[in-house]
Amino acid sequence: MKTLHHLIAENKQWADKIKQQDPDFFTSLSKQQAPEYLWIGCSDSRVPANEIINLMPGEVFVHRNIANVVVHTDLNCLSVVQYAVDVLKVKHIIICGHYGCGGITAALEDHEHGLIDNWLRHIKDVFRFNESQFKGLNHQEKLDLLCELNVKEQVTNLCNTTIVKKAWDDGKELSIHGWIYGIDNGIIQPMYCMDSFEEYTQTIDKY
């Protein structure tokens, strides 16, 4: 039986360190979850939500999938969004893509990858919708542009969900953000920020 003893030891060291800094941290954390942020990011192990925005456990609600996609038929993602908006009352939803995304790279390749190709179809559609913008670019430039356009597409999808539109119609304080993260430098670049459906419709195509 492989029990990953080294990870259990690392966990104990981490918990001990947190308790030394704040003896009541875990007691307080266990009583309530009240984050202001929902993070929708990529499953890539190099893009851990809490760490790159320097927030502690309990401060950000997280959903991750390959290439940070928001699909209207994905009940997993939509359930997370609804719970975050209606129950946790988050004030900000962040869709964070990243350069060097393996899902984006795979979507631009011409060979089959198996089951994941069904998921990558959403990324391939982003390329198809914007194909004229890729003319004359080298491969790396195409990858970077598709990472950026994918963030825009997922922000669009999120803003058009019934969950977000109803929140805005009800006057809830809710902002939608589109970010992109550089694995090579650790820096986030903000791309979009919308506080209402009207603002979304007026600004999304200006970028």
C-alpha positions, 0 to 999 in steps of 0.5 A: 500500500502506497500511503504517500507518507511524505505528503502527510508529513508536509501537511502536518508541517503546513498546519503547524506553521499556520497555527503558530502564526494564528492559533485560532485560524482553523477553529474560525475557518471551520465555522464559516465559509465567506469568500468574496471571490469565485475563481474559475481557472485551469486545472494546470498544476502550475496555476494554483488559485490561492497561491498566485493571488496570495490568499489564505484558505477560506478566501477564494472559492475555486472551480478548475477544469482544462483550459478554464472553460465555461460551458452552458451544458456543464452542470458542474461549473454552473452549480459552482457558479450558482452556489457562489452567487446565491449562497456564498454571495461572492462579489467577484467572479474571476476567469483566469486563463494562462499562457502555456496552457496545455489544453490550448496547445492540444486544441491547435494540434491536428492529431487526436488526443482521445476523450479530451477532444470532445472538451477541446472542441470548445477551444477549437470553436474559439479559434474558428470564430476568430480565425482571421486574427491568426493569419500571419502569426507564428506558432507561439503567437497563435498559442498566446492569442488563443489563450487570450481569446479563450478568456474573452469567450469564457467571460462572454459565456459566463455573462450570458448564464441565467445565474449571472444575468439574474444576479445583475437584474436583481441588483446584486453587487457582482463583477466579472473579471477576465485575467491571464496569467504568465507562468514564466513570470508569475504576473496576472494581466487583467483583461476585462471587468464588467459590473452589469450586463449593459457594461458587458454588451458595451465593452466586450467587443472593444478588447 
